[in-house]
Amino acid sequence: MGGAVNVPGNYSPVASFNVYSDPEAAKIIYESGIEIVQVGLDVCNKLHFTKEDIEQLKQTHSAVASALYSMLQFRIKQIGTEGIESVARENSIALNDVAAAAYLINPEWFVTVNASGTIACDELCRGQTVLETKVNPNKKQNIVFAKDVNAEAVVSAWLHAISNYAEEEK
């Protein structure tokens, strides 16, 4: 989980925090030839949980849902004090980890494209994810880039899973 291809970064203008933190390691992985699925800010920024979604957690009356609710309330307050507009938008919050897990559960929720790519390590573009989607016979397209997501389906499935887990606790 990480990267920002067609959207601004959340740590620098061009980089997500996860990739910016160690671009040299990310570059080694991207250029290794192993298959990579990139679920980055291009989809994470589209996956928002509204105040109403979060309130549903409170209504389940389970220990897990209650804990999640408390954590999300804390995070929303933290974002508000930091002024991070890229994460909190109009009474909603992005939960980037949910996007990565959702891809593993159901890749059909995502629109993907094959690509080759690298990570910039120079000072100006540190952590920038650079992808090439055109077929180049000299480069292996080892990256599956998630460029879009059915956000409504992911949010609905996540809330349903938490609610069902709450029912099993009773």
BAPA-636676 format. One record per residue: residue in one letter; chain; x, y, z of N, C-alpha, C, O in turn. Coordinates in pm, 1 decimal. Layout:
code;unit;n_u;n_v;n_w;ca_u;ca_v;ca_w;c_u;c_v;c_w;o_u;o_v;o_w
A;A;X;Y;Z;X;Y;Z;X;Y;Z;X;Y;Z
...
! end
This chain:
code;unit;n_u;n_v;n_w;ca_u;ca_v;ca_w;c_u;c_v;c_w;o_u;o_v;o_w
M;A;85.4;-116.4;0.0;0.0;0.0;0.0;89.9;122.5;0.0;172.9;141.4;88.9
G;A;71.4;203.8;-100.6;148.1;326.8;-110.1;157.1;373.5;-252.6;115.1;304.7;-345.7
G;A;212.0;490.0;-268.1;229.7;546.5;-400.3;120.3;644.5;-436.5;8.2;638.9;-386.0
A;A;157.3;734.6;-526.0;64.1;833.2;-580.7;106.4;854.3;-724.8;215.0;905.9;-751.2
V;A;21.2;814.5;-817.8;58.0;822.5;-959.1;-8.5;941.6;-1026.3;60.1;1030.5;-1076.6
N;A;-140.3;944.4;-1027.7;-215.7;1050.6;-1095.4;-278.9;1148.8;-998.1;-365.7;1227.5;-1035.9
V;A;-235.7;1144.1;-873.7;-288.3;1232.9;-769.5;-170.9;1288.2;-688.8;-62.1;1230.8;-691.0
P;A;-191.8;1398.8;-617.9;-84.8;1449.9;-531.7;-56.0;1353.3;-416.5;-141.2;1273.6;-377.5
G;A;63.5;1362.2;-364.3;99.4;1281.4;-249.1;35.6;1333.1;-122.1;-21.3;1442.2;-119.3
N;A;45.7;1253.3;-16.9;-6.6;1297.0;112.8;105.6;1337.6;208.2;80.3;1376.7;322.2
Y;A;230.6;1327.8;160.2;343.1;1369.1;243.5;425.6;1478.5;175.9;478.2;1568.7;241.0
S;A;435.1;1467.7;44.4;498.5;1571.1;-36.3;408.5;1590.1;-158.4;314.2;1513.4;-177.5
P;A;435.7;1689.9;-240.1;349.2;1708.1;-357.5;342.2;1586.8;-450.4;245.7;1571.9;-525.3
V;A;444.9;1499.2;-446.1;448.5;1386.8;-539.7;453.7;1249.0;-475.4;452.3;1148.4;-546.3
A;A;459.7;1242.0;-343.7;482.8;1112.4;-279.3;387.3;1084.1;-164.4;347.9;1173.1;-89.0
S;A;351.7;955.7;-154.1;277.3;910.5;-37.0;376.2;890.7;77.2;495.3;869.9;54.0
F;A;327.4;897.1;198.5;414.8;882.2;314.9;490.8;749.4;312.4;610.9;745.2;339.0
N;A;419.4;641.0;280.0;481.5;508.2;285.0;600.6;496.4;191.0;701.6;436.0;227.0
V;A;590.6;552.5;72.3;700.1;542.5;-24.3;807.0;647.8;5.9;926.2;620.1;-8.2
Y;A;766.4;766.6;46.8;861.5;873.5;79.0;955.9;830.9;191.3;1072.9;869.2;192.5
S;A;904.9;752.0;285.1;984.0;712.2;401.8;1107.7;630.6;366.1;1209.9;640.4;434.0
D;A;1099.7;550.9;261.2;1215.3;471.1;219.2;1207.8;444.1;68.8;1181.5;331.3;27.0
P;A;1230.8;547.3;-11.9;1217.4;529.7;-156.8;1319.1;432.5;-215.2;1291.3;366.7;-315.5
E;A;1435.7;423.0;-153.8;1536.7;330.4;-205.4;1487.7;185.7;-195.4;1506.4;107.7;-288.8
A;A;1426.2;149.8;-84.6;1371.9;14.5;-68.6;1256.9;-8.7;-166.2;1248.3;-114.9;-227.9
A;A;1168.5;90.1;-180.4;1056.5;76.8;-273.7;1108.1;61.1;-416.7;1053.8;-18.4;-493.4
K;A;1211.0;134.9;-452.7;1269.3;127.1;-587.2;1322.2;-13.7;-614.8;1301.2;-67.7;-723.4
I;A;1390.3;-72.7;-517.5;1442.5;-209.0;-532.9;1327.7;-306.0;-559.7;1337.8;-392.3;-646.9
I;A;1220.4;-291.7;-485.7;1105.6;-381.9;-502.5;1039.7;-360.1;-638.5;1011.1;-456.5;-709.5
Y;A;1015.4;-234.7;-675.2;949.4;-205.2;-802.2;1030.6;-254.2;-921.5;973.8;-296.6;-1022.1
E;A;1161.2;-248.7;-910.9;1247.9;-288.5;-1022.2;1293.1;-434.0;-1013.8;1370.8;-479.0;-1098.0
S;A;1246.2;-508.0;-914.2;1289.9;-646.2;-893.5;1232.1;-744.3;-994.9;1288.8;-851.2;-1017.3
G;A;1120.6;-708.8;-1055.5;1055.1;-799.5;-1149.3;945.3;-883.7;-1086.1;869.0;-949.0;-1157.4
I;A;935.9;-883.2;-952.0;826.7;-958.3;-888.4;695.0;-886.4;-914.4;692.6;-765.1;-935.6
E;A;585.6;-961.7;-912.8;456.1;-897.8;-934.8;418.4;-814.5;-813.0;426.7;-859.8;-698.9
I;A;376.9;-691.8;-840.8;337.4;-596.6;-737.1;195.6;-549.9;-768.0;163.3;-522.6;-883.6
V;A;112.6;-540.7;-667.8;-17.2;-475.9;-681.9;-6.4;-345.0;-605.5;12.8;-344.1;-483.9
Q;A;-18.8;-235.2;-677.6;-9.2;-105.3;-613.1;-148.0;-51.0;-584.4;-222.1;-13.7;-675.4
V;A;-181.9;-47.3;-456.5;-305.9;14.5;-410.3;-261.7;140.8;-336.9;-231.5;137.9;-217.6
G;A;-258.5;250.2;-409.9;-207.4;374.5;-354.9;-314.1;480.5;-338.7;-433.7;451.8;-334.7
L;A;-267.6;603.4;-329.6;-358.7;714.7;-306.4;-456.9;736.4;-420.9;-561.5;798.4;-401.5
D;A;-424.8;686.2;-540.1;-518.0;699.9;-652.2;-653.9;638.8;-618.4;-757.3;690.4;-661.0
V;A;-654.4;529.9;-542.6;-781.5;470.6;-499.7;-813.5;505.2;-354.7;-930.3;522.9;-320.0
C;A;-712.6;515.0;-270.4;-739.2;544.9;-129.0;-810.9;678.7;-112.3;-896.9;692.9;-25.3
N;A;-776.0;776.3;-195.2;-840.1;907.4;-186.7;-987.3;903.8;-226.2;-1061.2;997.5;-196.1
K;A;-1030.6;798.6;-292.1;-1170.2;785.6;-334.5;-1253.6;706.9;-234.1;-1376.0;699.8;-245.8
L;A;-1187.5;648.8;-136.7;-1253.1;559.5;-42.0;-1271.4;631.8;91.1;-1183.6;629.1;177.4
H;A;-1386.4;696.2;106.2;-1413.1;775.4;226.5;-1528.5;717.9;305.5;-1627.9;670.6;250.5
F;A;-1512.0;723.6;436.0;-1614.3;679.7;529.0;-1676.0;804.4;589.2;-1607.4;886.6;649.9
T;A;-1807.3;817.2;571.3;-1877.2;936.7;618.4;-1904.9;926.4;767.9;-1886.2;822.1;830.4
K;A;-1949.6;1037.5;821.8;-1990.1;1040.6;962.5;-2099.0;935.9;987.9;-2099.1;868.9;1091.2
E;A;-2190.4;922.9;893.4;-2299.7;826.4;906.3;-2246.6;682.5;905.6;-2293.4;598.2;982.1
D;A;-2148.9;655.5;819.0;-2087.5;521.9;815.8;-2026.6;488.7;952.0;-2045.2;379.3;1005.2
I;A;-1954.8;584.2;1005.9;-1886.6;562.7;1133.5;-1987.8;548.6;1246.7;-1967.0;470.0;1339.1
E;A;-2097.0;624.0;1240.0;-2201.6;612.3;1342.2;-2264.5;473.5;1342.7;-2309.7;426.8;1447.2
Q;A;-2268.2;406.3;1226.3;-2321.4;270.2;1220.2;-2241.8;176.4;1312.2;-2297.3;82.5;1369.1
L;A;-2111.9;202.9;1325.9;-2029.7;120.3;1414.8;-2079.7;131.3;1558.4;-2085.9;32.7;1631.8
K;A;-2114.7;252.2;1595.9;-2162.8;276.8;1732.3;-2293.5;202.0;1759.5;-2318.2;158.2;1871.8
Q;A;-2375.9;188.0;1657.5;-2507.0;124.7;1673.1;-2499.7;-27.0;1689.8;-2597.4;-87.5;1733.9
T;A;-2386.8;-90.6;1656.0;-2379.0;-236.6;1664.1;-2362.2;-286.0;1807.7;-2393.9;-401.2;1837.4
H;A;-2313.1;-201.0;1896.0;-2298.2;-235.2;2038.4;-2206.1;-355.5;2060.8;-2228.7;-434.4;2152.5
S;A;-2103.6;-369.8;1978.4;-2006.1;-476.9;2000.5;-1874.9;-415.6;2046.8;-1848.2;-297.9;2022.6
A;A;-1793.8;-495.5;2113.0;-1665.0;-447.3;2162.4;-1573.8;-405.5;2047.1;-1506.4;-302.8;2055.9
V;A;-1571.0;-483.3;1940.2;-1485.4;-452.2;1825.3;-1532.5;-323.7;1757.8;-1452.2;-234.2;1731.4
A;A;-1661.3;-314.5;1730.1;-1715.0;-195.1;1665.2;-1695.2;-72.1;1753.2;-1664.4;36.1;1703.3
S;A;-1712.7;-88.5;1882.7;-1693.1;22.4;1976.4;-1548.3;69.9;1975.9;-1521.5;190.0;1977.7
A;A;-1455.8;-24.9;1973.3;-1313.5;10.6;1968.7;-1280.3;83.3;1838.3;-1209.6;184.1;1839.5
L;A;-1330.8;32.6;1726.7;-1309.1;98.9;1597.4;-1368.5;239.2;1597.3;-1306.6;334.2;1549.4
Y;A;-1487.3;250.6;1650.8;-1553.7;380.3;1659.1;-1467.2;479.1;1737.8;-1447.4;592.6;1694.3
S;A;-1416.3;436.8;1852.4;-1332.5;524.8;1935.7;-1204.2;564.4;1863.2;-1162.7;680.2;1867.8
M;A;-1142.4;468.5;1796.8;-1018.8;498.3;1723.5;-1044.7;598.0;1611.2;-965.8;689.9;1589.7
L;A;-1154.4;579.7;1540.5;-1185.7;670.1;1429.8;-1219.3;809.9;1480.9;-1182.0;909.0;1418.1
Q;A;-1288.9;819.2;1593.3;-1318.2;949.7;1652.2;-1187.8;1020.4;1690.0;-1172.6;1140.4;1666.8
F;A;-1094.2;945.2;1748.3;-964.3;1002.2;1785.0;-892.4;1052.0;1660.3;-838.2;1162.5;1659.6
R;A;-891.8;970.0;1553.9;-821.5;1006.5;1430.4;-884.3;1129.8;1365.2;-813.1;1216.5;1314.6
I;A;-1015.6;1137.5;1366.4;-1083.1;1254.0;1307.4;-1044.4;1380.9;1383.2;-1018.2;1484.3;1321.9
K;A;-1040.9;1373.3;1516.3;-999.3;1489.6;1595.7;-854.4;1525.2;1568.6;-820.3;1643.0;1558.2
Q;A;-768.7;1424.6;1557.0;-627.3;1446.7;1529.5;-609.2;1515.3;1394.5;-531.2;1609.8;1382.5
I;A;-679.6;1468.8;1294.9;-670.8;1528.7;1161.5;-716.8;1672.9;1166.1;-656.1;1760.3;1104.3
G;A;-824.0;1697.5;1239.2;-875.6;1833.6;1250.2;-774.0;1928.9;1308.7;-763.3;2043.0;1264.0
T;A;-698.8;1883.8;1408.6;-599.7;1971.4;1470.4;-476.4;1987.2;1383.5;-408.1;2089.4;1391.2
E;A;-446.8;1887.4;1300.5;-330.7;1896.7;1211.4;-364.7;1969.5;1081.6;-275.7;2016.7;1010.8
G;A;-493.2;1978.1;1051.3;-534.7;2044.6;929.0;-501.9;1967.1;802.5;-474.8;2027.3;698.5
I;A;-503.9;1836.1;809.6;-472.4;1753.6;692.8;-598.9;1740.3;608.9;-684.8;1657.1;638.1
E;A;-610.1;1821.6;505.6;-731.2;1821.9;423.5;-736.2;1703.6;328.2;-844.7;1665.2;284.7
S;A;-621.8;1644.4;294.4;-623.3;1533.9;198.1;-683.4;1407.6;257.6;-723.8;1318.2;183.2
V;A;-690.2;1397.9;389.3;-743.5;1278.0;453.0;-887.2;1298.5;498.7;-970.5;1209.7;480.5
A;A;-917.5;1412.4;557.0;-1053.6;1439.4;605.7;-1121.7;1537.6;512.0;-1072.6;1648.3;489.7
R;A;-1233.6;1496.6;458.1;-1307.4;1582.8;365.6;-1454.4;1583.0;404.1;-1517.7;1477.8;412.6
E;A;-1506.6;1699.5;426.8;-1649.7;1716.6;447.0;-1712.8;1604.4;528.8;-1795.0;1528.1;478.0
N;A;-1674.4;1595.0;653.7;-1731.5;1496.9;746.5;-1707.2;1352.0;705.3;-1791.8;1265.5;728.1
S;A;-1593.2;1325.9;645.6;-1557.6;1188.3;612.4;-1408.0;1170.4;634.4;-1333.4;1266.9;651.1
I;A;-1366.8;1045.0;633.9;-1226.1;1013.7;655.6;-1186.2;900.9;561.0;-1263.8;808.8;535.8
A;A;-1064.6;909.7;509.3;-1010.6;803.4;424.9;-944.6;699.5;515.5;-870.5;734.3;607.5
L;A;-971.9;573.5;488.9;-908.5;464.5;563.1;-827.4;382.7;462.9;-877.2;285.7;405.6
N;A;-703.3;422.5;442.6;-621.0;364.8;337.6;-599.1;214.7;353.3;-594.7;142.8;253.5
D;A;-585.4;167.0;474.3;-562.7;23.1;495.5;-680.2;-59.9;446.5;-661.9;-173.1;401.9
V;A;-800.1;-4.6;454.4;-918.6;-76.8;408.6;-908.1;-103.1;258.0;-947.8;-209.7;211.0
A;A;-855.5;-7.6;183.0;-841.6;-25.3;37.7;-750.0;-142.2;5.2;-781.7;-224.0;-81.1
A;A;-637.7;-150.3;73.1;-543.0;-259.2;47.2;-605.0;-394.6;81.6;-591.5;-490.2;5.3
A;A;-672.0;-402.8;194.7;-738.1;-528.2;234.3;-851.2;-562.7;138.3;-871.3;-679.6;105.1
A;A;-925.2;-461.3;93.6;-1037.5;-484.3;2.3;-989.5;-544.3;-129.2;-1058.0;-628.5;-187.2
Y;A;-873.5;-502.5;-176.5;-821.3;-560.3;-301.6;-796.7;-709.9;-284.6;-824.4;-788.6;-375.1
L;A;-745.7;-748.1;-170.5;-719.9;-890.4;-144.6;-849.8;-969.8;-134.9;-855.2;-1085.8;-175.7
I;A;-953.4;-907.8;-81.4;-1083.2;-974.7;-66.1;-1154.8;-987.2;-200.2;-1207.2;-1093.5;-233.6
N;A;-1156.8;-878.4;-276.8;-1229.4;-880.7;-403.9;-1165.0;-784.4;-503.8;-1202.7;-667.4;-508.5
P;A;-1068.9;-830.9;-583.4;-1003.3;-744.5;-681.5;-1099.0;-685.3;-785.0;-1066.3;-586.4;-850.5
E;A;-1217.7;-746.1;-799.8;-1314.0;-695.1;-898.5;-1373.6;-560.4;-858.2;-1437.7;-495.1;-940.5
W;A;-1354.2;-518.1;-735.0;-1397.9;-385.7;-693.0;-1307.6;-276.6;-751.8;-1339.4;-158.0;-742.5
F;A;-1196.1;-316.4;-811.7;-1095.1;-221.7;-857.9;-1078.9;-225.8;-1009.3;-1096.0;-330.1;-1072.5
V;A;-1045.8;-110.7;-1066.0;-1006.3;-101.6;-1206.4;-853.7;-95.9;-1204.5;-794.5;-8.7;-1140.9
T;A;-791.7;-189.0;-1274.6;-645.4;-195.1;-1273.3;-590.2;-188.0;-1415.0;-661.6;-210.2;-1512.8
V;A;-463.2;-157.0;-1423.4;-391.0;-155.8;-1549.6;-249.7;-208.1;-1521.3;-192.0;-180.1;-1416.2
N;A;-195.6;-283.4;-1615.2;-59.2;-333.8;-1600.2;39.8;-223.3;-1634.8;15.0;-140.8;-1722.7
A;A;151.1;-223.2;-1564.8;250.6;-118.4;-1585.0;389.4;-167.9;-1548.1;405.5;-271.2;-1483.2
S;A;487.9;-92.6;-1590.7;623.8;-106.8;-1539.1;652.6;23.9;-1467.4;584.0;123.3;-1491.2
G;A;751.0;25.9;-1381.4;773.8;150.7;-1310.5;891.7;148.8;-1217.7;964.2;50.0;-1205.9
T;A;908.5;260.9;-1152.5;1016.5;280.1;-1058.0;974.9;385.4;-955.5;866.1;442.5;-962.3
I;A;1063.4;408.6;-862.6;1043.1;510.8;-760.1;1158.7;609.5;-769.0;1274.9;569.1;-772.4
A;A;1127.4;737.4;-772.9;1230.3;841.2;-777.8;1296.2;854.7;-640.4;1228.4;854.8;-537.6
C;A;1426.7;865.9;-640.4;1500.6;877.0;-513.5;1576.0;1009.5;-500.4;1637.8;1035.2;-397.1
D;A;1571.6;1093.3;-603.7;1642.5;1220.8;-595.1;1570.2;1314.3;-498.4;1454.2;1291.9;-463.8
E;A;1639.1;1417.7;-455.8;1584.5;1506.7;-353.4;1455.4;1575.6;-396.6;1362.3;1586.4;-316.8
L;A;1447.8;1622.5;-520.9;1331.0;1696.8;-567.9;1205.8;1610.7;-575.9;1097.4;1655.8;-538.9
C;A;1219.3;1487.6;-623.5;1102.7;1400.1;-645.7;1102.3;1278.9;-553.4;1041.6;1177.1;-586.5
R;A;1167.1;1287.4;-441.1;1181.8;1175.1;-348.3;1048.7;1103.4;-324.3;951.1;1163.8;-279.7
G;A;1046.9;973.8;-354.7;930.1;892.1;-328.5;823.4;893.7;-435.6;719.7;829.4;-419.5
Q;A;846.0;966.4;-546.0;744.4;971.1;-651.0;736.0;836.6;-722.1;838.1;778.9;-759.8
T;A;614.6;787.2;-740.2;590.5;663.3;-813.3;575.1;699.3;-960.4;488.0;777.9;-997.6
V;A;661.1;640.7;-1043.8;659.7;669.4;-1187.1;623.9;540.5;-1260.1;700.5;444.1;-1259.2
L;A;506.6;539.6;-1323.3;459.8;419.6;-1392.5;446.3;445.4;-1541.6;413.2;555.7;-1585.2
E;A;473.1;340.0;-1618.9;454.8;342.5;-1763.9;356.7;231.9;-1799.2;383.9;113.8;-1777.5
T;A;241.7;271.5;-1854.1;139.2;172.0;-1886.0;146.5;125.1;-2031.1;86.0;23.6;-2065.9
K;A;218.6;196.2;-2115.1;236.2;151.1;-2253.7;329.1;30.5;-2255.1;427.2;25.4;-2180.9
V;A;297.4;-65.8;-2339.7;380.9;-185.3;-2348.4;515.1;-147.8;-2409.7;522.1;-89.1;-2517.7
N;A;620.3;-182.7;-2338.9;756.5;-160.7;-2385.3;825.4;-296.8;-2382.4;840.9;-355.0;-2275.0
P;A;867.2;-349.0;-2498.1;926.5;-482.9;-2500.6;1054.0;-495.9;-2415.8;1096.9;-606.9;-2384.1
N;A;1113.3;-383.5;-2379.9;1234.9;-386.3;-2299.2;1207.9;-383.3;-2148.4;1300.2;-393.9;-2067.7
K;A;1080.9;-368.7;-2112.0;1047.3;-360.7;-1969.4;932.8;-456.3;-1938.2;832.5;-461.5;-2009.3
K;A;950.4;-531.2;-1830.7;845.8;-622.6;-1785.1;738.2;-541.5;-1712.2;769.2;-458.4;-1626.8
Q;A;612.4;-566.4;-1746.6;502.0;-499.8;-1677.1;464.3;-584.3;-1555.6;371.9;-665.5;-1560.6
N;A;537.0;-563.6;-1447.8;518.6;-643.6;-1326.6;430.8;-576.2;-1221.9;411.9;-629.8;-1112.7
I;A;376.8;-458.3;-1254.8;297.4;-383.5;-1157.6;151.6;-382.2;-1201.3;119.8;-344.4;-1314.1
V;A;63.8;-423.6;-1111.5;-80.3;-411.3;-1132.8;-120.2;-285.0;-1056.6;-124.0;-283.5;-933.5
F;A;-149.3;-180.2;-1131.3;-179.4;-49.4;-1072.7;-329.9;-32.7;-1058.0;-403.0;-30.6;-1157.0
A;A;-375.8;-20.8;-933.2;-517.6;5.6;-906.6;-541.8;154.7;-926.6;-496.1;237.8;-848.2
K;A;-615.1;186.9;-1033.8;-635.8;328.7;-1065.2;-774.3;379.5;-1028.6;-797.9;500.3;-1026.8
D;A;-867.0;287.1;-999.1;-1001.3;328.9;-959.5;-1061.9;220.2;-871.1;-1014.4;106.6;-869.1
V;A;-1166.7;256.2;-798.7;-1229.1;163.7;-704.8;-1378.7;190.8;-698.2;-1423.2;304.9;-710.1
N;A;-1455.0;84.8;-679.0;-1597.7;97.5;-650.5;-1608.0;123.8;-499.9;-1629.3;32.5;-420.1
A;A;-1592.4;249.5;-464.3;-1585.5;288.1;-323.4;-1711.1;248.9;-247.3;-1702.7;205.0;-132.6
E;A;-1825.9;264.1;-308.7;-1951.9;230.7;-241.5;-1955.3;82.3;-203.1;-1999.0;47.6;-93.4
A;A;-1909.8;-4.1;-292.5;-1908.7;-148.0;-264.0;-1812.4;-180.8;-150.4;-1843.1;-263.6;-64.7
V;A;-1696.0;-116.1;-149.6;-1597.0;-143.2;-44.7;-1647.6;-97.1;90.9;-1639.6;-171.9;188.3
V;A;-1699.2;24.2;98.9;-1750.4;76.6;226.7;-1864.5;-11.0;276.5;-1869.4;-45.8;394.4
S;A;-1955.2;-46.3;188.3;-2069.1;-130.9;225.3;-2022.4;-266.6;277.3;-2072.6;-314.4;379.0
A;A;-1927.6;-328.4;208.9;-1877.3;-459.9;251.1;-1806.6;-449.9;386.2;-1820.2;-538.9;470.2
W;A;-1731.4;-342.3;407.0;-1659.4;-324.9;533.1;-1758.8;-309.0;648.6;-1744.6;-373.1;752.7
L;A;-1858.1;-224.3;629.4;-1958.7;-204.4;734.6;-2036.2;-333.4;760.7;-2066.1;-365.8;875.6
H;A;-2068.4;-406.6;654.9;-2139.5;-533.9;668.6;-2054.9;-634.5;747.4;-2105.9;-703.7;835.5
A;A;-1925.8;-641.9;715.3;-1837.0;-736.2;784.7;-1826.3;-703.5;933.5;-1830.1;-793.1;1017.8
I;A;-1812.8;-575.7;965.0;-1804.9;-535.4;1105.9;-1937.2;-566.3;1176.4;-1937.9;-614.3;1289.8
S;A;-2047.5;-538.9;1109.5;-2179.1;-567.1;1168.9;-2198.4;-716.6;1190.7;-2248.9;-757.4;1295.3
N;A;-2159.5;-798.1;1094.6;-2173.1;-943.3;1110.1;-2082.4;-995.6;1219.4;-2120.0;-1086.8;1293.1
Y;A;-1964.5;-939.5;1230.5;-1874.1;-979.2;1337.7;-1937.1;-946.8;1471.9;-1925.3;-1023.2;1567.7
A;A;-2003.5;-833.8;1477.5;-2070.4;-792.3;1600.2;-2181.1;-890.9;1636.5;-2200.8;-921.1;1754.2
E;A;-2252.8;-940.9;1537.2;-2359.3;-1038.2;1562.3;-2301.6;-1168.9;1617.5;-2362.0;-1231.3;1704.7
E;A;-2185.2;-1210.3;1567.2;-2123.8;-1335.3;1613.3;-2078.3;-1324.8;1757.9;-2069.3;-1426.0;1827.4
E;A;-2049.4;-1202.9;1804.5;-2004.0;-1184.3;1941.6;-2113.8;-1210.3;2043.1;-2085.7;-1249.8;2156.2
K;A;-2239.2;-1188.6;2003.6;-2351.7;-1198.5;2096.9;-2378.8;-1339.5;2139.5;-2470.5;-1363.8;2217.9
! end
